[in-house]
Amino acid sequence: IIQGQKGVQGIIIVNAEGIPIKTTLDNSSTVQYAGLIHQLVMKARTTVRDIDPQNDLTFLRVRSKKNEIMIAPDKDYFLIVIQNPSD
């Protein structure tokens, strides 16, 4: 359902170790996004908890000139959606 939304370029579901479980992208893009985004999510989560140990990261959005990456982390996996924000 998400894939059909206007502007969505790809979706990746990654497990807690950063390994892609499902994807709509090609293999090399999937591996690149999964590895880098996993590191970003872990750093962002640590930062949020360092500021307030009772808090946790619930959503992360990164927007660049070319696209927007939205990440919804959970305990066992996280969802990555890459979209073109101008579409």
N, C-alpha and C positions, 0 to 999 in steps of 0.2 A: 504494500500500500504506500509506504514512504517513497519507494523508488519511482512511483508514478507521479509524484508531486513535481510541479514545475521547478526547473533548475537543479534538481537532484542529480549529481554526477555519479555518486557511488555510496554504498553502505557496507560497513564492515562490522562484524561482531567478533570481539576479541576476548579471550579468556583472561583470568587474573594474571597469568604469566606473560601476557602479551602475544599469545599465539592466535592467529586468526582462525575462527571456527567457520564462519560463513562470510561470503563477500560477493559483491556484484562487479568488482574491478578485476583487472588482469592480475596475474600472480606477482609480478615485480612491484606494481603499484601497491598492492595489498600488503606485501611484506614491508615495504618502505613506510607506508602510513602506520601500520600496526606497531612496528618497532619504535618509531619516533613519537607517536601519540602516546604509547604506553609510558614512555619515559616522562613525557610532559604531564600526563595525568598523575603519575606517582609523585612528581615534584610539586605539582599544584596541591595535591591532597596533603602532603607533608607540610607545606606552607600554611594551609588552612588550619591544620591541627596544631602547628607550632604557635599560631596566633591565639587559638582557643582550643584546648584539648577536648572540649565537649562538642566541638563542631566537626562537620565532615563536608567534603566536596560533593555536590549533588549535580552540577552541570557546568560544563566548560565550553565557551564559544570563542573561537579565534577567527578573526576576519582579516583577510589580506586583500591586495588589489585584485587578485585573480579569483579567489574563492573564499568560502566560509566553511569552517570545520566545526561541527557541533558534536560534543561528546557527552554522553550520559553514562557515568560510571555507576556500577553496582558492586556488591560484595564479590561475586564470582565472575563477572564479565562486564564489559562495557560496549556501548553502541557508538559507532562513529558514522556520522553522516556528512558527506562532502557535497556542497552545493555551490552553484554560481549565484551570487547574491543579486546580480543584475537581471536575471531571468524572471 
